Amino acid sequence: MKRILSLFLFAYSLLSANAYGFDFKGLQPLSPYGVFSTFSAESLPGGISGLSIGFERSLKPDFYRITDQFGYGLTDSIEVDITLPYVIGYHSVDGFEDMSIGLKHRFLDEGKYGPSVAYLITASLNSGKSDFSTEGSAGAGIIVTKRVGPVTGHLNLLYSHPLSNSFSDNVTFAAGLDFSAAHNFKILAELYSQKSYSGKVDRLEPRFGYRIVSAENLFTTIGAGFDLKNRKPEYRLLLSVSYLFPSERKKIKKVYEQEE
């Protein structure tokens, strides 16, 4: 009887770890309008849309994640984003996380001395597997971006309230830099801190990497991170490829002169 009870408690602890200790992805910025998870106040131009697919490898906890993203510029200052992650091999469980939807509005453009500022409204649908779901959530945040020479800095303060009473509110602070080393190459750095749905500050993660313009409107981002607080994860490898369309090409009018 004691053995059966021990096995039951062990199984329950694993299920609880899945529910409370999981690293939820949430809404992510569409490259190149962000660092890794830090949003930029800049946004897609009106009428321009973008697609992205991201690959992630985490060690301790061990799992893989594939993240699909879509973004659309309603105007030059308002952008809609969708993020849908799929988790593979987290405690031998695979499945979708909740789909996240966000509306970003830049209400203050960058000036000579002042930054550009945007607010972000987010929501997630109760659409994921129970192991990777908060049964939906709603939130908001503020985004600040400032460029000084070849360096652009970003600050985010985001809040999210889960619809499930089993989870606590989520608060995220993120700071990121991108350095334009060349016209098609940027060096990226980010510090990502989070009071997660477990109710504890359980993430303090620096991330480093780079972004290249692989082709016209095609952006490839590669990076790595690790947790400073409790080494969970010990490391994280990140790769994403995003494409913006239609191309913003300037129309060139050709003038033909007729010989008399």
NORFENHU-V997005 format. One record per pair of residues at least 24 apart in sequence whose C-alpha atoms are under 7 Angstrom apart, sorted by the first residue. I is the first residue (numbers start at 1). J is the second residue. Records with the same first field share a line. If there is no record, write none. Layout:
# NORFENHU-V997005
I = J  J
This chain:
# NORFENHU-V997005
18 = 131
19 = 131  132
20 = 197  198
21 = 198
26 = 100
27 = 82  83  100  101  102
28 = 83
30 = 69  71
31 = 242
32 = 219
35 = 176  178  188  190
38 = 156  174  175  176
39 = 143  156
40 = 143  145  154
41 = 106  116  117  118  143  144  145
43 = 77  79
44 = 72  73  76  79
45 = 73  75  76
46 = 73  74  75  76
47 = 72  73  74  75
48 = 72  73  245  246
49 = 73  244  245
50 = 242  243  244  245
51 = 242  243  244
52 = 240  241  242  243
53 = 240  241  242
54 = 239  240  241
55 = 238  239  240
56 = 236  237  238  239
57 = 236  237  238
58 = 233  235  236  237
59 = 233  234  235  236
60 = 232  233  234
61 = 232  233
62 = 90
63 = 88  89  90
64 = 88  89
77 = 105  106
78 = 104  105  106
79 = 103  104  105
80 = 104
95 = 129
96 = 128  129
97 = 128  129  132  133
98 = 124  125  126  127  128  133  136
99 = 124  125  127
100 = 124  125
110 = 146
115 = 144  145  146
116 = 144  145  146
117 = 143  144  145
118 = 142  143  144
119 = 143
134 = 162  163  164
135 = 163  164
136 = 162  163
137 = 161  162  163
138 = 162
150 = 179  180
151 = 177  178  179  180
152 = 177  178  179
153 = 177  178
167 = 197  198
168 = 197  198  199
169 = 197  199
170 = 195  196  197
171 = 195  196
184 = 212  213
185 = 211  212  213
186 = 210  211  212
187 = 211
202 = 229
203 = 227  229
204 = 228  229
217 = 243  244  247
218 = 242  243  244
219 = 243
